């Protein structure tokens, strides 16, 4: 039972999201700048973080399909 409980969340993810893409985001700023992350300018962020963020946003904008709920109703965010 302990192993099954451990693996249950993974199985649910595989079942409900059969097709998925994963993005690993590095830390957005140096440790000393993390304390003031909300006030940083984009130029103060780690370049690797910006690159992954750009790839993620492009994936969402160009590859993702519109989410729907039962009955085919499109999710608009309202």
C-alpha positions as CSV (number, residue, x, y, z in Angstrom):
1,X,0.0,0.0,0.0
2,X,2.8,2.4,0.8
3,X,4.4,2.0,-2.7
4,X,1.0,2.3,-4.4
5,X,0.2,5.5,-2.4
6,X,3.6,6.9,-3.5
7,X,3.0,6.1,-7.2
8,X,-0.7,7.1,-7.3
9,X,-0.1,10.9,-8.1
10,X,2.3,9.9,-10.9
11,X,-0.3,7.5,-12.3
12,X,-3.0,10.2,-12.1
13,X,-0.8,12.6,-14.0
14,X,-0.1,10.1,-16.7
15,X,-3.9,9.2,-17.0
16,X,-5.2,12.8,-17.0
17,X,-2.4,14.3,-19.0
18,X,-1.3,11.6,-21.6
19,X,0.6,14.2,-23.7
20,X,2.7,16.6,-21.8
21,X,5.8,18.8,-22.1
22,X,8.0,19.7,-19.2
23,X,10.1,22.8,-18.7
24,X,12.8,23.1,-16.0
25,X,13.1,26.7,-14.9
26,X,16.5,27.7,-13.4
27,X,16.5,30.2,-10.5
28,X,15.4,33.6,-11.9
29,X,18.0,35.6,-10.0
30,X,21.1,35.3,-7.8
31,X,20.5,34.3,-4.2
32,X,21.0,37.9,-3.0
33,X,18.5,39.2,-5.5
34,X,15.8,36.7,-4.7
35,X,14.8,38.7,-1.7
36,X,13.7,41.6,-3.9
37,X,12.5,39.5,-6.9
38,X,9.3,41.6,-7.4
39,X,11.2,44.8,-7.9
40,X,13.9,43.4,-10.3
41,X,13.9,44.6,-13.9
42,X,14.1,42.0,-16.7
43,X,17.7,42.8,-17.3
44,X,18.5,41.8,-13.7
45,X,17.2,38.2,-14.3
46,X,19.4,35.3,-15.1
47,X,19.7,34.8,-18.9
48,X,19.1,31.1,-18.7
49,X,15.8,31.8,-16.9
50,X,14.8,34.2,-19.6
51,X,15.6,31.7,-22.3
52,X,13.5,28.9,-20.7
53,X,10.7,31.4,-20.1
54,X,10.7,32.4,-23.7
55,X,10.6,28.8,-24.9
56,X,7.7,28.1,-22.4
57,X,5.7,31.1,-23.6
58,X,6.2,30.2,-27.2
59,X,5.0,26.7,-26.5
60,X,1.9,27.9,-24.8
61,X,1.1,30.5,-27.5
62,X,1.8,28.3,-30.6
63,X,1.3,24.7,-29.6
64,X,-1.3,24.5,-26.9
65,X,-4.9,23.9,-27.7
66,X,-7.8,25.8,-26.2
67,X,-9.0,24.2,-23.0
68,X,-12.6,23.0,-22.9
69,X,-15.0,21.7,-20.2
70,X,-17.8,19.2,-20.5
71,X,-20.0,20.0,-23.5
72,X,-17.1,21.5,-25.5
73,X,-17.4,24.9,-23.9
74,X,-14.1,26.9,-24.3
75,X,-12.4,28.1,-21.2
76,X,-12.0,31.9,-21.5
77,X,-10.7,32.8,-18.0
78,X,-13.8,34.8,-17.2
